[in-house]
Amino acid sequence: MLNDDIVDEIRVIRENHAAQFNFNLRAIFEDLKKLEAKRLADGRIFITPSTTFNPSHSKPQHSRFSSSRRRTTP
């Protein structure tokens, strides 16, 4: 697996935040909801994700294992 500095940094932040609440999921959730309420009160806008999926608007995803990207041997 490749190392990504940004992902590693986010994982450290998430781990530190969880440790503040002794890894109690309910306490972590309550803290995040308080932070969300504070940010809403400050005028920030939260975008609600769509609940519907329209496959005609999505492009096929290609992975490094997809047949369209395989090399052929001579």
RAQUI-V628584 format. One record per residue. RES is the residue in one small letter. OMEGA is omega in whole degrees, -180 to 180 (NA if undefined). BURIAL is 1 if it has 24 or more other ideal C-beta (glycine too) atoms within 12 Angstrom, else 0. Layout:
BEGIN
res:RES omega:OMEGA burial:BURIAL
res:RES omega:OMEGA burial:BURIAL
END
This chain:
BEGIN
res:m omega:179 burial:0
res:l omega:175 burial:0
res:n omega:179 burial:0
res:d omega:-176 burial:0
res:d omega:-179 burial:0
res:i omega:179 burial:0
res:v omega:178 burial:0
res:d omega:179 burial:0
res:e omega:179 burial:0
res:i omega:179 burial:0
res:r omega:177 burial:0
res:v omega:178 burial:0
res:i omega:-180 burial:0
res:r omega:179 burial:0
res:e omega:179 burial:0
res:n omega:179 burial:0
res:h omega:180 burial:0
res:a omega:-180 burial:0
res:a omega:178 burial:0
res:q omega:-178 burial:0
res:f omega:179 burial:0
res:n omega:178 burial:0
res:f omega:178 burial:0
res:n omega:-174 burial:0
res:l omega:180 burial:0
res:r omega:179 burial:0
res:a omega:178 burial:0
res:i omega:180 burial:0
res:f omega:-180 burial:0
res:e omega:178 burial:0
res:d omega:180 burial:0
res:l omega:178 burial:0
res:k omega:176 burial:0
res:k omega:179 burial:0
res:l omega:178 burial:0
res:e omega:-180 burial:0
res:a omega:178 burial:0
res:k omega:-179 burial:0
res:r omega:175 burial:0
res:l omega:179 burial:0
res:a omega:178 burial:0
res:d omega:176 burial:0
res:g omega:178 burial:0
res:r omega:-178 burial:0
res:i omega:175 burial:0
res:f omega:-179 burial:0
res:i omega:178 burial:0
res:t omega:179 burial:0
res:p omega:179 burial:0
res:s omega:178 burial:0
res:t omega:179 burial:0
res:t omega:178 burial:0
res:f omega:179 burial:0
res:n omega:-177 burial:0
res:p omega:-180 burial:0
res:s omega:179 burial:0
res:h omega:-178 burial:0
res:s omega:177 burial:0
res:k omega:178 burial:0
res:p omega:178 burial:0
res:q omega:179 burial:0
res:h omega:175 burial:0
res:s omega:180 burial:0
res:r omega:180 burial:0
res:f omega:-177 burial:0
res:s omega:-175 burial:0
res:s omega:-177 burial:0
res:s omega:-178 burial:0
res:r omega:-179 burial:0
res:r omega:176 burial:0
res:r omega:176 burial:0
res:t omega:179 burial:0
res:t omega:-178 burial:0
res:p omega:NA burial:0
END
